[in-house]
């Protein structure tokens, strides 16, 4: 018996590429958030295999998929060339998560891709070469306090800013972060990322404070974390390390000049060797750097990602209000605002601002919101993140959730494996991560500038609104922007006044 010929399929009956991609996206939205964190939209695949004839940079606003592109690019490079691929970042806890994602995404090359924080990499280099370094942050902080008391508190610096934290940042990020060894180098420095201008005499006072701090470190036989990087970088200059075919730096804007230089020395200008991934608008640490200071030229090898696949349009608009009008110096040396997002395909519920007069009311509203988010179809406790600005707030949030019987896991212990527990940590620990729902608890009204989600208006004309305050406020706003843009589907902000 002859089979009937196949029915003719009309072209109009076929799914379009956009319909296929949409169906694929919807399927991923229902999966655990860890699956979503490795999801590469078909439109991004060309970037994974793109060839660059030297150092390159992938940048874009929050939610455009930079980290996942970096993850897939690491797998592609590991498959296509000999040697190891190093993936590094400033955040200490992110490499464990990325490593776990890689093992599930591309187990056949997971042993060829190394995930490590930049400080741990520096520590390992020194350890393997027998170079003794004694990092002790508590003693280092005491050494600085002693130096400030002796040469700073009664000098010209205290008249500019009485809080010693600002001057510790100046030493850590401007002087030691750039590996400066002479006052002349510091006197000529542009101090990228610092709003407050300093005269030559004021810089000389900073240098005196720096030398006093260094003397106390050496007398105590200890190092700070900046020393660790500088010593590793010097060792690598004297005896280059081989074996790496590519280095990918995620959240590159958060590194120091010395860190980037150390990592760049591993591969230099070889094709597809050095990739920087990040967004200057998400920089949440003081200071900054430019690629020219490191001696790196991109020569047009830059890509801007401009489609936001993570956030809903409502969440993105809310977060963008935090940084509206802010400017920063990008690592390529240009003054700019946030990169434009040309397309935001997804829509959802409006973010919620919950205002409470007491801590008890705030925490009750928070735990009720956690339960509501986790009870949604396709969502579990493990898809929810609670991100606070301080460690003290994290402890209070953890206590409130535990008292309510809600399972939790600290972001410091989270390793990228799916777990049915709410993830709680500081915003800094959440960099590079994503959640279906995010709660940002225990804010003050002033931190939202009293007009969220409308544009912020800074009182730059006020005599009390000086450059140091402006710099800190801009950094605080960027940190809130980072927290809010970790949310894929829902955002809750708790205000306690």
C-alpha positions as CSV (number, residue, x, y, z in Angstrom):
1,X,0.0,0.0,0.0
2,X,1.4,3.3,-1.1
3,X,1.8,6.0,1.6
4,X,0.0,9.2,1.0
5,X,2.2,12.1,0.0
6,X,3.1,14.5,2.7
7,X,0.7,17.5,3.0
8,X,2.0,20.7,1.7
9,X,3.1,23.1,4.4
10,X,2.3,26.6,3.8
11,X,5.1,29.1,4.7
12,X,2.5,31.0,6.8
13,X,2.2,27.9,9.0
14,X,5.8,27.9,10.0
15,X,7.0,29.6,13.2
16,X,9.2,32.6,12.5
17,X,12.6,33.0,14.1
18,X,11.2,35.6,16.5
19,X,8.4,33.2,17.6
20,X,11.0,30.4,18.2
21,X,13.2,32.7,20.2
22,X,10.2,33.9,22.2
23,X,9.1,30.4,23.0
24,X,12.7,29.5,24.0
25,X,12.9,32.6,26.3
26,X,9.5,31.8,28.0
27,X,10.7,28.2,28.7
28,X,13.9,29.6,30.4
29,X,11.9,32.0,32.4
30,X,10.1,29.1,34.1
31,X,13.4,27.3,35.0
32,X,15.4,27.8,38.2
33,X,17.3,31.1,38.1
34,X,20.6,29.2,37.8
35,X,19.5,27.8,34.4
36,X,18.6,31.4,33.4
37,X,22.0,32.6,34.4
38,X,23.6,30.5,31.6
39,X,20.9,31.3,29.0
40,X,22.4,32.8,25.9
41,X,19.9,34.6,23.6
42,X,20.3,33.6,20.0
43,X,21.0,37.2,19.1
44,X,24.1,37.1,21.3
45,X,25.8,34.0,19.7
46,X,27.9,35.9,17.2
47,X,29.6,37.8,19.9
48,X,30.8,34.5,21.5
49,X,32.8,33.6,18.4
50,X,33.9,37.0,17.3
51,X,37.6,37.4,16.7
52,X,39.6,40.3,18.0
53,X,43.2,40.9,17.0
54,X,44.1,42.2,20.4
55,X,42.6,43.3,23.8
56,X,38.9,43.8,23.6
57,X,36.1,45.1,25.7
58,X,32.4,44.1,26.0
59,X,30.3,46.7,27.7
60,X,26.6,47.6,28.2
61,X,24.1,48.6,30.8
62,X,22.8,46.2,33.5
63,X,20.8,43.3,32.2
64,X,22.3,43.1,28.7
65,X,23.9,39.7,29.3
66,X,27.6,40.7,29.6
67,X,28.5,38.0,32.2
68,X,26.7,35.2,30.4
69,X,28.4,36.2,27.2
70,X,31.7,36.1,29.0
71,X,30.9,32.7,30.4
72,X,30.1,31.3,26.9
73,X,33.1,33.0,25.4
74,X,35.3,31.3,28.0
75,X,33.9,27.9,27.0
76,X,34.4,28.7,23.3
77,X,38.0,29.8,23.7
78,X,38.7,26.7,25.9
79,X,37.4,24.5,23.1
80,X,39.3,26.3,20.3
81,X,42.8,26.9,21.6
82,X,45.4,25.2,23.8
83,X,46.2,26.4,27.3
84,X,43.9,27.5,30.1
85,X,41.3,30.3,30.1
86,X,41.4,32.5,33.2
87,X,38.1,34.1,34.3
88,X,38.5,36.5,37.1
89,X,36.7,39.3,38.9
90,X,37.0,41.5,42.0
91,X,34.2,39.9,43.9
92,X,35.5,37.0,46.0
93,X,32.4,34.9,45.9
94,X,31.4,35.2,42.2
95,X,34.0,32.7,40.8
96,X,32.6,29.8,42.7
97,X,29.1,30.5,41.2
98,X,30.5,30.9,37.7
99,X,32.5,27.7,38.0
100,X,29.4,25.8,39.0
101,X,27.5,27.3,36.1
102,X,30.3,26.3,33.7
103,X,30.3,22.7,35.0
104,X,26.6,22.3,34.2
105,X,26.8,24.3,30.9
106,X,30.0,22.9,29.4
107,X,31.4,20.1,31.5
108,X,33.7,18.9,28.7
109,X,35.8,22.1,29.1
110,X,35.3,23.0,32.7
111,X,38.8,21.7,33.6
112,X,40.3,24.1,31.1
113,X,38.6,27.2,32.5
114,X,39.8,28.6,35.8
115,X,37.7,30.8,37.9
116,X,39.4,32.8,40.7
117,X,39.1,36.2,42.2
118,X,41.9,38.7,41.4
119,X,43.2,38.7,45.0
120,X,43.2,35.0,45.3
121,X,45.1,34.8,42.0
122,X,47.7,37.2,43.3
123,X,48.0,35.2,46.5
124,X,48.5,32.0,44.7
125,X,51.2,33.5,42.4
126,X,53.1,34.6,45.5
127,X,52.7,31.4,47.3
128,X,53.8,29.2,44.4
129,X,56.9,31.4,44.0
130,X,57.8,31.3,47.7
131,X,57.2,35.0,48.2
132,X,56.0,35.6,51.7
133,X,53.2,38.0,52.2
134,X,51.4,38.5,55.5
135,X,48.0,40.1,54.8
136,X,46.2,41.2,57.9
137,X,43.4,43.7,57.2
138,X,42.7,44.3,60.9
139,X,46.3,45.2,61.7
140,X,46.7,47.1,58.5
141,X,43.7,49.2,59.5
142,X,45.2,49.8,62.9
143,X,48.4,50.9,61.2
144,X,46.5,53.4,59.1
145,X,44.6,54.7,62.1
146,X,48.0,55.3,63.9
147,X,49.4,57.1,60.9
148,X,46.3,59.3,60.6
149,X,46.4,60.2,64.3
150,X,50.1,61.2,64.1
151,X,50.2,63.1,60.8
152,X,46.7,63.5,59.5
153,X,44.2,64.5,62.1
154,X,45.8,67.8,62.9
155,X,47.0,68.6,59.4
156,X,45.5,70.1,56.2
157,X,43.7,66.9,55.2
158,X,41.4,66.9,58.2
159,X,40.3,70.4,57.2
160,X,39.1,69.0,53.9
161,X,37.6,65.8,55.1
162,X,37.7,64.9,58.8
163,X,36.7,61.2,58.2
164,X,39.9,59.2,57.7
165,X,38.0,56.7,55.4
166,X,38.3,59.1,52.5
167,X,42.1,59.3,52.8
168,X,42.4,55.6,53.2
169,X,40.6,55.2,49.9
170,X,42.9,57.7,48.3
171,X,45.9,55.7,49.3
172,X,44.4,52.3,48.5
173,X,42.9,53.2,45.2
174,X,44.8,56.1,43.8
175,X,48.3,55.6,45.1
176,X,48.7,51.9,45.7
177,X,46.0,51.0,43.2
178,X,48.2,52.5,40.5
179,X,51.5,51.2,41.9
180,X,52.9,54.7,42.4
181,X,56.3,54.9,44.0
182,X,57.1,58.6,43.8
183,X,55.5,61.8,44.8
184,X,56.0,63.2,41.3
185,X,53.8,60.4,39.9
186,X,51.1,61.1,42.4
187,X,51.4,64.9,41.9
188,X,50.8,64.4,38.1
189,X,48.0,61.9,38.5
190,X,44.5,62.7,37.1
191,X,43.0,60.8,40.1
192,X,40.2,59.4,37.9
193,X,37.0,58.8,39.8
194,X,37.8,61.3,42.6
195,X,35.6,64.4,42.5
196,X,37.5,66.6,45.0
197,X,40.5,68.4,43.5
198,X,43.7,68.5,45.5
199,X,46.4,71.1,45.2
200,X,50.1,70.1,45.0
201,X,50.5,71.0,48.7
202,X,47.5,68.9,49.7
203,X,48.8,66.0,47.6
204,X,52.1,66.3,49.5
205,X,50.2,66.0,52.7
206,X,48.5,62.8,51.4
207,X,52.0,61.5,50.4
208,X,53.2,62.1,53.9
209,X,50.3,60.2,55.3
210,X,51.0,57.4,52.8
211,X,54.6,57.1,53.8
212,X,53.7,57.1,57.5
213,X,51.2,54.3,56.8
214,X,53.8,52.3,54.8
215,X,56.4,52.7,57.6
216,X,54.0,51.3,60.1
217,X,53.1,48.3,57.9
218,X,56.7,47.5,57.4
219,X,57.5,47.8,61.1
220,X,54.7,45.4,61.9
221,X,55.8,43.0,59.2
222,X,52.4,43.0,57.5
223,X,50.8,43.9,54.2
224,X,47.5,45.1,52.9
225,X,45.7,43.7,50.0
226,X,47.0,46.3,47.6
227,X,50.6,45.1,48.5
228,X,49.6,41.6,47.6
229,X,48.6,42.7,44.1
230,X,51.7,44.9,43.6
231,X,54.1,42.2,44.7
232,X,52.4,39.6,42.4
233,X,52.6,42.0,39.5
234,X,56.2,42.7,40.1
235,X,57.0,39.0,40.3
236,X,55.2,38.4,37.0
237,X,57.1,41.2,35.3
238,X,60.4,39.6,36.4
239,X,59.3,36.1,35.6
240,X,56.3,35.8,33.3
241,X,53.8,33.1,33.9
242,X,52.9,30.8,31.0
243,X,50.0,28.5,30.3
244,X,47.1,30.9,29.9
245,X,45.8,31.4,26.4
246,X,43.1,33.9,27.4
247,X,42.0,36.1,30.3
248,X,38.5,37.3,30.7
249,X,37.9,40.0,33.4
250,X,34.3,40.3,34.6
251,X,33.1,43.5,36.3
252,X,36.3,45.1,35.0
253,X,35.3,48.6,36.2
254,X,35.8,47.5,39.9
255,X,39.5,46.5,39.5
256,X,42.4,48.8,40.2
257,X,44.9,49.9,37.6
258,X,47.5,47.5,39.1
259,X,45.1,44.6,39.0
260,X,44.4,45.0,35.3
261,X,48.0,45.4,34.5
262,X,48.9,42.2,36.4
263,X,46.3,40.2,34.5
264,X,47.1,41.8,31.1
265,X,50.7,40.7,31.6
266,X,49.6,37.0,31.3
267,X,48.5,37.3,27.7
268,X,49.5,40.7,26.4
269,X,48.2,41.8,23.0
270,X,47.7,38.4,21.4
271,X,44.5,37.9,19.4
272,X,41.4,37.1,21.6
273,X,43.8,37.0,24.6
274,X,42.4,39.7,26.9
275,X,38.7,40.6,27.3
276,X,37.4,43.2,29.7
277,X,33.7,42.9,30.5
278,X,31.8,45.5,32.5
279,X,29.8,48.7,32.9
280,X,31.2,51.9,34.4
281,X,27.8,52.9,35.7
282,X,28.0,49.8,38.0
283,X,31.3,50.8,39.7
284,X,30.7,50.8,43.4
285,X,34.3,51.2,44.7
286,X,36.2,54.5,45.1
287,X,38.6,55.7,42.6
288,X,39.0,54.3,39.1
289,X,41.4,54.0,36.2
290,X,41.7,54.3,32.5
291,X,43.1,51.8,30.0
292,X,45.7,54.4,28.9
293,X,47.2,54.3,32.5
294,X,47.6,50.5,32.1
295,X,49.1,50.8,28.6
296,X,46.2,49.0,26.9
297,X,44.8,50.1,23.5
298,X,41.5,48.7,22.3
299,X,41.9,50.3,18.9
300,X,38.2,49.9,18.1
301,X,37.9,46.4,19.6
302,X,34.9,47.3,21.7
303,X,31.4,46.0,21.6
304,X,28.3,47.7,23.2
305,X,25.4,45.4,24.2
306,X,22.2,47.3,24.1
307,X,19.3,44.9,24.5
308,X,18.1,44.1,28.1
309,X,16.9,40.5,28.3
310,X,17.0,40.3,32.1
311,X,14.9,43.1,33.5
312,X,11.3,44.0,32.8
313,X,10.8,47.5,31.4
314,X,9.2,48.5,34.7
315,X,12.2,47.4,36.8
316,X,14.7,49.0,34.5
317,X,12.9,52.3,34.5
318,X,12.7,52.3,38.3
319,X,16.5,51.5,38.6
320,X,17.5,54.0,36.0
321,X,15.8,56.8,38.1
322,X,18.5,56.2,40.7
323,X,21.3,57.3,38.3
324,X,19.5,59.7,36.0
325,X,21.9,62.5,35.1
326,X,25.0,61.0,36.8
327,X,28.3,61.1,35.0
328,X,31.4,59.0,35.4
329,X,34.8,58.6,33.8
330,X,34.8,55.4,31.8
331,X,37.9,53.1,31.7
332,X,38.4,54.3,28.1
333,X,38.9,57.8,29.4
334,X,35.6,59.4,28.4
335,X,33.1,61.2,30.6
336,X,29.7,59.7,30.1
337,X,26.5,58.6,31.5
338,X,24.9,55.1,31.4
339,X,25.0,53.3,28.1
340,X,21.7,53.5,26.4
341,X,19.4,50.4,26.3
342,X,17.7,50.3,22.9
343,X,15.3,47.4,23.5
344,X,13.7,45.9,26.6
345,X,11.4,43.1,25.3
346,X,9.8,42.1,28.6
347,X,7.1,43.8,30.7
348,X,5.9,42.9,34.2
349,X,4.6,44.3,37.5
350,X,5.6,47.7,38.8
351,X,8.2,47.7,41.6
352,X,6.8,48.1,45.1
353,X,8.1,50.7,47.6
354,X,6.9,49.6,51.1
355,X,7.2,52.3,53.8
356,X,7.3,51.4,57.5
357,X,7.7,53.4,60.7
358,X,8.9,50.6,62.8
359,X,11.4,47.8,62.2
360,X,8.8,45.2,63.2
361,X,6.4,46.5,60.5
362,X,9.2,46.6,57.9
363,X,10.3,43.0,58.6
364,X,6.7,41.7,58.6
365,X,6.1,43.3,55.2
366,X,9.4,41.9,53.9
367,X,8.8,38.3,55.0
368,X,5.2,38.5,53.6
369,X,6.6,39.7,50.3
370,X,9.2,36.9,50.3
371,X,6.5,34.3,50.8
372,X,4.3,35.8,48.1
373,X,7.2,35.9,45.6
374,X,8.2,32.3,46.3
375,X,4.7,31.0,45.9
376,X,4.4,32.2,42.3
377,X,4.1,29.5,39.7
378,X,7.6,28.6,38.5
379,X,9.3,30.3,41.5
380,X,10.8,28.9,44.7
381,X,12.6,30.4,47.7
382,X,15.9,29.8,45.8
383,X,14.8,32.3,43.1
384,X,14.5,35.2,45.6
385,X,17.4,37.4,46.6
386,X,17.4,39.9,49.6
387,X,20.2,42.4,49.0
388,X,21.1,44.9,51.7
389,X,23.6,47.8,51.7
390,X,25.4,46.8,54.9
391,X,26.5,43.7,56.8
392,X,24.5,44.9,59.8
393,X,21.3,45.0,57.7
394,X,22.1,41.6,56.3
395,X,22.2,40.2,59.8
396,X,18.9,41.7,60.7
397,X,17.3,40.4,57.5
398,X,18.6,36.9,58.1
399,X,17.2,37.0,61.6
400,X,13.8,38.1,60.5
401,X,13.6,35.4,57.8
402,X,14.7,32.7,60.2
403,X,12.2,33.8,62.8
404,X,9.5,33.5,60.1
405,X,10.6,30.0,59.2
406,X,11.9,31.0,55.8
407,X,15.0,29.0,54.7
408,X,18.0,31.2,53.8
409,X,21.5,30.9,52.5
410,X,24.2,33.6,52.7
411,X,25.6,34.8,49.4
412,X,29.0,34.2,50.9
413,X,28.2,30.5,50.9
414,X,26.2,30.3,47.7
415,X,28.1,28.3,45.0
416,X,25.7,28.5,42.1
417,X,23.9,25.2,42.8
418,X,20.1,25.4,42.9
419,X,18.9,25.5,46.5
420,X,15.4,26.1,47.9
421,X,16.5,28.9,50.2
422,X,16.3,32.7,49.9
423,X,19.7,34.1,49.1
424,X,20.7,37.0,51.4
425,X,23.8,39.2,51.3
426,X,25.2,42.6,50.6
427,X,24.8,44.2,47.2
428,X,28.6,43.9,46.7
429,X,28.3,40.1,47.0
430,X,25.5,40.1,44.4
431,X,27.5,41.6,41.6
432,X,27.3,39.3,38.5
433,X,24.3,37.4,39.9
434,X,20.6,37.4,39.0
435,X,17.4,36.6,40.8
436,X,13.8,36.3,39.7
437,X,12.7,38.5,42.5
438,X,14.8,41.0,44.6
439,X,14.1,42.7,47.9
440,X,16.2,45.7,48.9
441,X,15.4,46.2,52.6
442,X,16.0,48.8,55.3
443,X,16.6,51.9,53.2
444,X,15.9,55.5,54.3
445,X,13.7,57.8,52.3
446,X,16.7,60.0,51.6
447,X,18.5,57.2,49.9
448,X,15.7,57.2,47.3
449,X,15.9,61.0,47.0
450,X,12.2,61.2,47.9
451,X,11.0,60.9,44.3
452,X,11.5,57.3,43.1
453,X,10.6,56.3,40.4
454,X,10.9,59.8,39.0
455,X,14.2,61.4,38.0
456,X,16.5,62.5,40.8
457,X,17.5,66.2,41.2
458,X,20.8,66.7,43.0
459,X,21.3,70.0,44.9
460,X,24.7,70.6,43.3
461,X,24.4,74.3,44.0
462,X,24.3,74.0,47.7
463,X,27.4,75.0,49.7
464,X,27.1,71.8,51.8
465,X,26.9,69.6,48.7
466,X,30.7,69.4,48.2
467,X,32.6,67.2,45.8
468,X,33.4,64.5,48.5
469,X,29.7,64.2,49.4
470,X,28.8,64.2,45.7
471,X,31.3,61.3,45.0
472,X,29.9,59.2,47.9
473,X,26.3,59.9,46.9
474,X,27.0,58.9,43.3
475,X,28.6,55.7,44.5
476,X,25.7,54.9,46.8
477,X,23.2,55.5,43.9
478,X,25.2,53.1,41.7
479,X,25.1,50.5,44.4
480,X,21.3,50.7,44.6
481,X,21.1,50.6,40.8
482,X,23.2,47.4,40.9
483,X,20.8,45.9,43.6
484,X,17.7,46.8,41.7
485,X,18.9,45.5,38.3
486,X,19.6,42.1,39.8
487,X,15.8,41.6,39.7
488,X,14.4,39.8,36.6
489,X,10.7,39.7,37.3
490,X,9.9,41.6,40.6
491,X,11.4,44.2,42.8
492,X,10.4,45.3,46.3
493,X,12.1,48.2,48.2
494,X,11.6,48.5,51.9
495,X,11.9,52.0,53.4
496,X,12.2,52.4,57.2
497,X,12.0,55.9,58.6
